[in-house]
Amino acid sequence: MIEFFMPMIPPTVTQQEHKVAVNRKSGRVVFYDPPELKAARSRFMDQVGRYAPEAPLDGALQLITKWIWPMDQERQEMLSVVDPDRFAWKTTKPDTDNLIKLLKDCMTRTGFWKDDAQVASEVTEKFLAHRPGIYVKIMRLQE
């Protein structure tokens, strides 16, 4: 099992935000990443690289992620009176399926597994809470 928490404000840019341009000289279609996506990828590579295993995990895996954004001030004040460890579900963009793609790509590149197709079970949750960041847990599934 691998488990870690990356304290950060999760990016809202996703892998789906590739841009397309046509090269005026050659007429070829070119795909590129906008600066915000490049920055998010770089942050993820730096963060997840710290927790990468010595050798890639093998077999079927479960990936659990909890994406936590900071609460707005009004909600934070209201919940801190009740319970400072409270959270609220985040029901706005980005979508969970788009969130996870960039993270999994970075985890593949840093050697968590040989191929992200090994992730046979996935739980992705979005929250608003006092302490922003991304919680990651990877477990081997029983064969």
N, C-alpha and C positions, 0 to 999 in steps of 0.2 A: 504494500500500500504506500502511496505517496500522497501527502497532504500538506498544503501550504496556503498562506494568505498573502496577497500582494496589496499592501496599502497604497491606494491610488484612487483618483476619480476615474472610473472606467470610461474609455472613449465611447463616443456615440457614433463615430464613423465605423462603417462595416466593410467587409470584403466585397460586398455588392456594389460599392461605389467606384469601381473601376471607371475610367473615362475612355472614350473612343474618339480618335481623331483620324483624319485622312491626310496623308502626306501629300502636299500639293505637287511636288515634283514627280513622285512615282505613282501617285494615286492609290497606294497601299493603305489599308486600314491598320492603324496602330492602337494598341491598348496600352494605357499607362495609369499609374496610380497618382491621384492628386496628393499634394504635400501633407494634408491631414492624415490620409491613409498611410503614407510612408512613415510619418511620425508615430502613429499608433502601432504600426508593425515593429518599429525600432524599439519602442517602450516595452512591448510584449517580449521581444527577443531578449532584451536585457533582463527583464524580470524573470521569465520562465527559465532562462538559461541557468540561473542560480540554483534551480531545484531539479535540473535534469538528472536522471540516473546515470550511473557509470556505463551501463549497457542498455540498449532499448528493451522495453518490456515486451514480452512475447504473449501470444495467445489472445483470448477474448478479454476485453477490458470494459469497465464501467467508468464513465467520466461524470463527475458531479461538479457543477459550478454554481456559485451564488454571486451574482453581480450586484454590488451595493453602491448606490449613488447617494450623495448627501441630501438630507431633507431641506426643504425650504424653512426659513426662520420661524414662521408662524407654527407650522406643524411640529418643529423641533421643540419649541417652547411648550406647546400643549402636551406632548408626550413625555417631556423630561419631568414634568410635575407628577405624572402617573407612574412612569417606569423608564429610566434612562436607557434600558436595553431594548426598548420597543422598536418595531419597524413597521413599515407600511409597504404593501405590494406596489411595485412600479408597473403601471398599465399603459405607459406611453412608449413611443419608439425609443430605441431600436427594438425590433422583434428578436426574440430569443434565438430563432434559427439563424438569423443573420449575424448575431453577436458571436456565436460560438465558432463560426468558420475561420475567422482571423486567428483566434486563440489556438484552435486545433492545428492550423497551418504552422504557426510558430512553434508549437510543441512538437510537431513532426520534424521540423528543421533543426530543433535543438536536441533531438534524439530520445524523446520519451517513448516512442514506439517506432517500428519500421514503416508503418502505413496507418493513417488514421482510420482506415477501414476496420482496424482491430477494435475500435470503439463500438461495441455491440449494444451497449446500454448507455443512455445519456439522460441526465437530469439537469436542466438549466433553469435557474430562477432569478428574478429581478426584484430588488428591494430598494426602498429608501430608508436610510438609518443614519445614526450619528457618526459612525465610523465607516467611511467609504472604502471600497476595495473589491478585490475579486478573490473568493475562496475557491480552491481547486482540490479535488480529491479523486485519485485514480486507484481503482481496485481491480485485481484479477477476478474474472468470473469463473465459476466452477465449470469444468468441461463436461 
